[in-house]
Amino acid sequence: MTSKIKSVGLVPLGNVPEIDLKVLAEHITGCFKLTTQILPPLEPPDDALDERRLQYDAGIIIEAMEAMQFGNQDKVIGVLNKDLFIPIFTHVFGEARQGGKCGLVSLFRLAKNPDGSTPPSAIIQERAAKVALHELGHLLDLLHCEHKQCLMHFAGGIDEVDKMSLDLCEYCSIFLQDKLH
Amino acid sequence: MDRKMSVMIVDDEAIVRESLFHWFKKYGHIVETAASGFEALEKLETYPFQLLFVDIKMPGMDGIELLEKVKTEYPDTLVIIITAYGSIESAVNAMRIGATDYLLKPFKPDQLSLVMERISVQKRLVTQYNYLKGHLEKITRFDNIIGQSPEMEKVFNLIPEVAQSDASILLAGETGTGKELVAKAIHAESPRSHLPFIAINCGAMPESLLESELFGHQKGVFTGATRARKGFLEVVSGGTLFLDEIGEISSKMQINLLRVLEEKKITSIGSREPVDVDFRLISATRRNLKKEVAEGSFREDFFYRINVIMIEIPPLRKRKEDIPLLVEHFLKKYCQETTKYVDHVTRDAMELLKRYDWPGNVRELENAIERAVVLSKSRTLRVEDLSFIRPPDLQFSKTLSLREMEKTYIQQILEENNWNVTQSAKILKINRVTLHKMMKRYHLERP
């Protein structure tokens, strides 16, 4: 069976370590069985920076990305090292609109533990992979899931991201297969 | 969350509406947005949103005003107030008015999911409560007989008491008061409940047909009797026979039935062989049979035989406090039958329903609600939807003096309000003491 979605692009927005991008690409390919390509870096749009909050508005970045052409990429995930927010929330780890084309992952808050300590880079990369796959799930029209272990469970804090697994629950897996084929 | 909800976000800031809209969409909820309190109320008119997220500061109608209106018109709708740091006091005030919770914006993502989780638990508990309440009502009340008024309480208390005996019961009440429902409830509560309940409307058929229906007939005794047929008095075998409009039967039929009740035997038309019968008789009438007995138009011996226990079912105009409950019941019933969603009645419309005297009683009210639900274009019944109900204008004879007119009017208001002086004084726009003085002056007393 051939997939409706052919390729996923990963685009660094600003300065993002290459190793982090490679780890994310491997996870997308490994978990969702989708070809993943790392695209040339871009800068986040200037108007995305909220000078009062000193954070980047995820909605503005996504809108700017959706207006761009990304070759033959069906879905694109932007990766950045900036603190992201949406107007009602203090922060978000990532953002994507249901069934949209572009999503975001921020590494900024993933690099800190709830107690303020810094985790090893492998933990940060695993957290980033979970957020990226979760947001890609939304782009593929998956909804938030009630199962606490499922990748599509809503994670409001770092500890919840850590509790979440890299796998989809049985139901979300079926929905994903349905969306992909 | 275990079930999807219908959510409306009410905020004058488009970015807030948009953020929340996308967040709720990710849960698969039905999401709608409104830029003002007025728009929100308009949308609530057409769709029963379960949950509203309302910004406290909005131009025109603010969040508190909207909350008050929503809680008055749609008390089941949950409201979460969104507020900025500067207006925590208003948020606390909102909780007092009936908001389910409040969130200070911007809020942490897990705060919103926590609030939604709490709502989900609350919703589940409410569903369980409603299920158990309904179950309990079925156990302690009688299906489809609705009422909380003292008059209906008396009837409810009598049903299980009289159900245990085999004494004949006469149900007296105007047309449409629910006599057959009471008869069915008595049967259901009685030791005969597993046996048939047969209802016959004596006023709806000619005497010869009624006789044949009750007593049965042999083959060939009259034209059309191509085969023998058992009568209902025999078919009911052990169950309950409900004879509605018993006041309509002829003197001859009264004698025939009297004999059956005394001998517990019937002889079908054309037969000479009596057959044993066993049934419990419940009769009903809308006429004043006692008066007819006194006038000689109804047999006294038969009257006392069918009237071992009398239950009077009050007309709806004497239990107007039951009208909101009945309206709610019929709205639910006809919403299910018509698949339309009408769950509210404006205060004015309810006042109109309560002011009308309902000569056709509960049946007329039920028909009115059915008609209004079918014709209604929104989820709220308004006075315009009930335009076919015309409360009778006060009719005064032109020969009445001013004093007589005053007395008649005061008496009418007192009767309509069950002789409640405080309530009547409020309608008459005079104080209670004045009303008491006028009642004394006109010798008006509760009968």
Chai-1 contact restraints between the chains, C-beta under 6 A:
chainA,res_idxA,chainB,res_idxB,connection_type,confidence,min_distance_angstrom,max_distance_angstrom,comment,restraint_id
A,I86,B,S19,contact,1.0,0.0,6.0,A-B,restraint_1
A,P87,B,I15,contact,1.0,0.0,6.0,A-B,restraint_2
A,P87,B,V16,contact,1.0,0.0,6.0,A-B,restraint_3
A,P87,B,S19,contact,1.0,0.0,6.0,A-B,restraint_4
A,I88,B,V16,contact,1.0,0.0,6.0,A-B,restraint_5
A,I88,B,S19,contact,1.0,0.0,6.0,A-B,restraint_6
A,I88,B,L20,contact,1.0,0.0,6.0,A-B,restraint_7
A,I88,B,K105,contact,1.0,0.0,6.0,A-B,restraint_8
A,I88,B,P106,contact,1.0,0.0,6.0,A-B,restraint_9
A,F89,B,P106,contact,1.0,0.0,6.0,A-B,restraint_10
A,F89,B,P109,contact,1.0,0.0,6.0,A-B,restraint_11
A,T90,B,P106,contact,1.0,0.0,6.0,A-B,restraint_12
A,T90,B,K108,contact,1.0,0.0,6.0,A-B,restraint_13
A,R97,B,H22,contact,1.0,0.0,6.0,A-B,restraint_14
A,Q98,B,K25,contact,1.0,0.0,6.0,A-B,restraint_15
A,Q98,B,K26,contact,1.0,0.0,6.0,A-B,restraint_16
A,L143,B,G28,contact,1.0,0.0,6.0,A-B,restraint_17
A,H144,B,K26,contact,1.0,0.0,6.0,A-B,restraint_18
A,H144,B,Y27,contact,1.0,0.0,6.0,A-B,restraint_19
A,F154,B,S113,contact,1.0,0.0,6.0,A-B,restraint_20
A,G156,B,P109,contact,1.0,0.0,6.0,A-B,restraint_21
A,G156,B,D110,contact,1.0,0.0,6.0,A-B,restraint_22
A,G156,B,S113,contact,1.0,0.0,6.0,A-B,restraint_23
A,G157,B,D110,contact,1.0,0.0,6.0,A-B,restraint_24
